[in-house]
């Protein structure tokens, strides 16, 4: 059975090799290498023939494709030779995808793999700058991955359905590895400027080909001035303060917790779940209003206000030890996975109707009572919206909406008391919701838009009358009504704005 030995070459010349690596390289007749640019492989002390894969990244187009090709070639060679030595910069498994692929393919084909550790650039940076990665919680980031991802996003070649977050959390210390003279420092600077201010200091550890180690501290905006000719390097980025990381969700959590702290904001400290109910509703409607205006920037701003309400309630829950933000996220994530077995499981669906039927079936199975089908629709919802929700759910149980159009004229002839009138009017409104659903119209939305349109018309009339009649507000009520009625009749609907304004 063939033996594949993967050797870590360390971050620089011979002096950074481990004793085991020296022995393997010294006894090898042929060495396959990820790159021939490493100082060890160009050293006169090395007597073996070096077969490097320098050209694969450019020819294959993507590092992952190059790594796959390298792994397959190493395994093909193992079929012909009892011993194969594959050398990679630094330490195996750190920053080289081809190593993992070689190990996986070798296991599948029954080859033995020996790993020879090497000193990594991470080790050298930590030692040179005297860092404790355990105490500091350092995040290690592959430079090529960061640059490529930022470039893809900038070119709009990213996947909007990946569900991925930011690669770097600037409030945590970060160590960038695998810098070399081929690293596009301008692109790296652009990627880092998405998370850090241009004046933020970077500590750079450079290992020259001679083995000399130098450190430099430069502001992010001057990153391109670093000389990496023939050298490899690592960059340590100190964390920023939480308030400086404005795009972060954790910054919002920090701000809310700070507002609620004993020495925080008096108003925020007075709030309770119940006192904030109205704010949650108001902020939600303001977000809808911005959406109606097709103002994307304002919509994003209003969604931030809605998010603030959620985080504030989670902070209150945390303080009372009743629930936390993590509890909220756990519940909603579990629910979404459980109720979408056609996405996260093996259930097959052919239409949205199938999805809704499955959703309702899952919800019934989750409920302790099989008769609680409508109990989960909040009575605090706006009446028209709740009627629509009840009807929608009823159709999933087999209810068929009536085809009749509500007769509103009968309401004018009712001689009964207020309770009967209320009941009859309620039935008419319920039937109007049925009519709206039949035509694919949101009854709540239709009423809201009609109300807005009426408000626009009336405000325009009032502005005109107040300008034309001095003391209009002090005219007798009958005279004001006459003037308003006549002006409304004369106002052309063509004069109305195309999109109804919102509060």
C-alpha angles and dihedrals in degrees: 000000000000121000119219115196118195112199128197110221096197125227099295146355131342097293091069094056120106119238091251092051090050091053094048095046093043094054098041121104095194128023125194110209136192088222135002092213094084113111093232092058092050093049119115088225090071111089099177125099111255120216107189132190097213095134098054099082092056095040098045094042098220131059091229091056091048091050091051091051092048092050092050091050092050090052092046089054090049088059089059102036132046092220129037124179118201117186125198132179118263114354126336116264092023110107099336118101093185091070093060090047092051091051093048095047092045091053091050092050098042099250123144118238126201118195119210110195123225137192108267129213085247090061092048096049092047091050095044096047093035095235128165106213092191095052094041099042093228118198113218114213128186107234095213092051092051093048095045094047093048090048091050091050092047091051091047089241092123127115109249090194097057092094090215126152132209117314092217131047102200092198088069125065111261131204117199114203139189100042115159139155090283095056111114098234093186091058091045090053091051091050093050093046088066087068106024138044115255091246093055111124122243123199109212125194112198124192110201122208089255090059095252112142119212131178127212133184116206135160114256091249090062097048092117091064091072113110111224098163104151091344138107125218149179129212127216115202116195116221124261124227115271094248090057093059098074099165091059126106088208089058089059090051090050093049093049092048089049092051090052095046120112090258093039132098115325093215094050091046090057094056125107134183089264097045089054097050094095092048091056090053094044094049091049092053091047089055090051090049091054089049090053089053090054087232102147095183093051091044090055090049092050092048086056089056090051090050089051090058091052093049091046092054089048090051090052089050091050092051092052090042089233098116141337138213088263090057090053092049092046093053096047093044092049090047094050093049093045095047096047103058088147088065104031098026140033100275114126123218131178103192147011088262089061089050092052093048091050091046092054092046091052092047091052091050089052093053121088089219121051089206095059094092095126099027092085092061102093116239087212091071117106107278097243092046092050092048089054091049093049092048092047091052092044091057089058088059093052102270112150116208114233118255095221121109113231114259103225095175091074089068091068092059099048111122094179128110127278094271093056092045090050091050093048093046091049091052090051091050090048089052090049088057088053090051091049092050091050089059095041094250126141103233093203091051093046092052092046093051092046090050091050091049092051090049091052092050094047094046091051091050092048092049090052096046093046089053095046099042119048110219092017091151089058097050117114112277094245091053092049091050091050093050093046093048092050093046092050091052091052095046111101118224087223088072092062121103115262093233118042113240120235135211 
